[in-house]
C-alpha cells in the first residue's frame, strides 16, 4: 500500500515538475495574465505541409489558456495549390469570424497560405500576422529534390502540387504583395534534426528545412531567431512564449 502511495506521489511530483518546466517562462504577465483584448481577438492557425491540426495543438491550447478565440485549421496540404488551399480553407474562416480583431499564425507552408490570402482582398480586422519557419524565400531542399533524377518523382508524389511551389527559384510568394497596415512577425530556427540537408544543401544558418535568411519578409517586420528545429517549432515552449508575446505586444 505504501509502495503504491509512494508511486502516485512520485508521478504527481513529476507531472508538476514537467508542467512548471513547460509553462514557467519567467514572465509572470505572459504566464498568468489574460490580455484584455483576448476575448475579442480571433487567432487563426495553419499547420505546414504533410502535417495536420494536431501539430499545432500545444500552441492552440496556449492561446486558449490566455483567453483568445482560436481556430486551428486542418487542410489537405498536398491536394491543391497554395492559392487554392488558402481560398478554400483560410478565407472562409476569416470571413465568418465574429471577433473584433483577427491574428493569423502560419507554421512553415501555412505561412504561405496566409501570404496568398494577403495578396487578395483582406479583411480590415486582420491586425497581425505571425510566421513560424515559413519559407518566404523558398527552400533549397525543394530545389535539390526537384533537380535530382528519381528524387524529383518521389518528391512530387509525396508533397503534391503545393510542394512544387516551395523552391527558391519558382517560389510563388515572391509575387505576392503584403499590406503595409499589418504588423508582421517571423520566427526562424537554427537547430536541425537533418544534418545532411543543413550541412550540404542549405546555405547559412537554418532549421533543417529553411534558412534563416529565407524566412524574412520583403517588408518591415519583427524577426527573431531561436534555437529550435523546423519540425518541432510549434511544440517549442520558446516559440510559444515568443508567439504569445508578439500577438499581445506586437514585438518579441
Secondary structure, 3 states (H helix, E strand, C coil): CHHHHHHHHHHHHHHHHHHHHHHCCCCHHHHHCCCCCHHHEEEEEECCCCCCHHHHHHHHHHHHHCCCEEEEECCCCCCCCHHHHHHHHHHHHHHHCCCCEEEEEEECHHHHHHHHHHCCCCCCCEEEEEEECCCCCCCHHHHHHHCCCCHHHHHHHHHHHHHCCCCCCCCHHHHCCCCCCCEEEEEEECCCCCHHHHHHCCCCCECCCCECHHHCCCCCCEEEEECCCCCCHHHCHHHHHHHHHHHHHCCC
